[in-house]
Amino acid sequence: SGQWVMLEAQKGVFVQKVDQLDLSGEVTIWHDNGTTLRTQSAAIDLKAGGAAGNEHVSAQGPFGTLESEGFMLFDKGAVIEFTGNSRVVLTGTQP
């Protein structure tokens, strides 16, 4: 779609055979739509375009802010499911 995603972590392991990237230690994911997601670990399935993590997640973006106990990302980021206890504050403008 032409959108970009940038990842940063203290540690990372790429398992080429299954196209999986396992990140740990201060993981930050930036998306060009202005959303930033922070957590301590994330498993990224490059082939399927998905990701998941079971540790505390904080996110902020044009929508507002979010805190959650985990996340699952599907369809190259088109769908993100936040798991466990979650809290969101919506600050985006409505038409």
C-alpha positions as CSV (number, residue, x, y, z in Angstrom):
1,S,0.0,0.0,0.0
2,G,3.0,2.3,0.1
3,Q,2.9,2.8,3.9
4,W,6.0,2.2,6.0
5,V,6.6,0.7,9.4
6,M,9.8,1.1,11.4
7,L,10.8,-1.3,14.2
8,E,13.3,-0.8,17.0
9,A,14.3,-3.2,19.8
10,Q,17.3,-3.9,22.1
11,K,17.4,-7.5,20.8
12,G,16.1,-9.3,17.7
13,V,16.2,-12.8,16.2
14,F,15.3,-13.4,12.6
15,V,14.2,-17.0,11.8
16,Q,14.6,-17.0,8.0
17,K,13.1,-20.5,7.5
18,V,9.7,-19.3,8.7
19,D,10.0,-15.5,8.1
20,Q,9.6,-14.7,11.8
21,L,11.2,-11.8,13.7
22,D,11.3,-12.0,17.5
23,L,12.0,-8.7,19.2
24,S,12.6,-8.0,22.9
25,G,13.7,-5.2,25.1
26,E,12.0,-1.8,24.7
27,V,10.2,-2.7,21.4
28,T,8.9,0.4,19.5
29,I,6.8,0.2,16.3
30,W,6.2,3.3,14.3
31,H,3.6,3.4,11.5
32,D,3.4,6.2,8.9
33,N,-0.2,7.0,9.9
34,G,1.3,8.6,13.1
35,T,0.7,5.6,15.5
36,T,3.5,4.5,17.8
37,L,3.3,1.2,19.8
38,R,5.6,0.3,22.7
39,T,6.0,-3.0,24.4
40,Q,8.7,-5.3,25.8
41,S,8.4,-8.1,23.2
42,A,6.8,-8.9,19.9
43,A,6.7,-11.8,17.5
44,I,6.4,-10.7,13.9
45,D,5.2,-13.0,11.1
46,L,6.6,-11.3,8.0
47,K,5.1,-13.8,5.6
48,A,1.5,-13.5,7.0
49,G,1.8,-9.8,7.8
50,G,1.0,-10.3,11.5
51,A,2.4,-9.7,14.9
52,A,1.6,-10.5,18.6
53,G,2.8,-9.7,22.0
54,N,1.7,-10.8,25.5
55,E,3.3,-8.0,27.6
56,H,2.1,-4.5,28.5
57,V,1.4,-2.3,25.4
58,S,1.1,1.4,25.2
59,A,0.1,3.1,21.9
60,Q,-0.6,6.6,20.8
61,G,-1.7,8.1,17.6
62,P,-4.2,10.2,15.8
63,F,-7.0,8.2,17.6
64,G,-5.7,9.0,21.1
65,T,-3.9,6.8,23.6
66,L,-4.2,3.1,24.6
67,E,-2.9,0.8,27.4
68,S,-3.4,-2.9,27.1
69,E,-2.0,-6.2,28.4
70,G,-1.1,-7.5,24.9
71,F,-1.9,-7.3,21.2
72,M,-2.5,-9.2,18.0
73,L,-2.0,-7.6,14.6
74,F,-3.6,-9.1,11.5
75,D,-3.7,-8.4,7.8
76,K,-0.6,-6.2,7.7
77,G,-1.9,-3.9,10.4
78,A,-5.4,-3.5,9.0
79,V,-6.8,-5.1,12.2
80,I,-5.2,-4.8,15.6
81,E,-6.8,-6.6,18.6
82,F,-5.7,-5.5,22.1
83,T,-6.0,-8.2,24.7
84,G,-6.5,-8.4,28.4
85,N,-7.4,-5.3,30.5
86,S,-7.4,-2.3,28.2
87,R,-8.0,1.4,28.5
88,V,-8.4,3.8,25.5
89,V,-8.8,7.5,25.5
90,L,-10.1,8.7,22.1
91,T,-9.1,12.2,21.2
92,G,-9.6,12.3,17.4
93,T,-12.0,14.8,15.9
94,Q,-15.4,13.7,14.6
95,P,-17.0,15.3,11.5
